[in-house]
Amino acid sequence: MIRVTVFCDSEHRYQGIDLCGHAGDALNPREGQELVCAAVSALTLNMANSVEQFTEDPFQADEDETDGVFRFRFTSSISPESELLINSLVSGLLDIEEEYGEPYIKIRFEEV
């Protein structure tokens, strides 16, 4: 299962995101798990690349493909463009969770 933690401030503005895991089990594959993994990866990497390409907002990001880990954090206040990009990412992930749910993806929100 892909476990997603969305970090938000006290005003519910998104500040970062952690993803960990894969959408399924290699030993017991389920229909759709590759689709979910690909969709989550595409949305997440597109958001990070877009923040880097289209904004000046500083962030930290790291990934480990083997373990299915991706971490992204803004390191200061963010522009409206970055806010739109991360809002779009979270919206897309919530849509995937609504469509596929467990055992593929689980999203939780954490105030920082």
N, C-alpha and C positions, 0 to 999 in steps of 0.2 A: 504494500500500500504506500502511496505517496502521502507523506504527512507534511502539511503546509502550516507554518505559523506566520501570521501576518502581524507585524508590529505596528502599533498605532499610538499616537499621543493622547493626552487627556481630552482633546477636542475631536478625537476619532479620525485624525489625518494619518494616513499610512506613512510609516517611516522606514520600512524595510520588510524583508520576507526571507524565510528559511524554507527550503524544501529538502526532504530526505526520503529516500526509498524509491521503489519502482512500483508501477501499477500492476501488481500481480506477482505470481510465484512461478519461477522458471521450472520447478518440478511439477507444478500443477497449473498449467496455463489456462487462462480463461479467455473467452471470446471478448475482444475489445481492448485487452490490456495494452497492446502495442499502440493502438489509436490514442488511448488516454496518455500514455507516456510521451508520444510524439506531440500531442496537442499541448500538454503542460510544458514540455521543453521549448517548443516554438514560441509560445506566449511569453515565457519567462526570459529567454535569451533575447527576443525581440525588444522587450521592455528595457533590459539592461543596455543593449546596443543602442537603442534609440535615445536613452538618457545620455549616454556617452557622446553620440553623434550630434544631437540636436539641442543639448543644453550645456551649460557651464557648471552644473551642480556637481559638487564633489560626492563621491560614494566609495564604498569598499565592497568588493565582490570576490568570492572565491568559489571554486567548484571541485568536486571529485566525482568524475563520471562513473568510476567503478562502484562507489557506494551510493550513487544517485543523490549527492549532496550539492546544493547550491545555496549560497548565502549572499544577500544583497542588503546593504544599509546605506542610507544617506548619512553623510557625516556633518551636515549643517542644515539650515533651513533650505527649503526647496522652492523652485520656481513653479509658476502655474503649469508650465509645460510638463515638468516632471510629475507634478501632482496628477495631471491628466493621464500620463503614461502608467503610473502605478495603479491608479484607480481603474484603468482599463484592464490591466493585468488581473487585479483581484476580481473584477466583474467576470472576466472570462473563466477564471478558475472556479468561481462560484457556480457558473453555468455548467461546467464540467462535473462538479460535485453533485449538482442537482440531477443531471442526466445519468451519471454512472454510479455515484456514491461509493459506499464500501462494497467490495474490498479494494477498490481502485484508488480512491483519494479521500482524505479527511482534512478539512480546514478548520483551524481555530485562530482566534484573535487574542493578542496579548498586549496589554497596555505597558508602555515603557516610559 
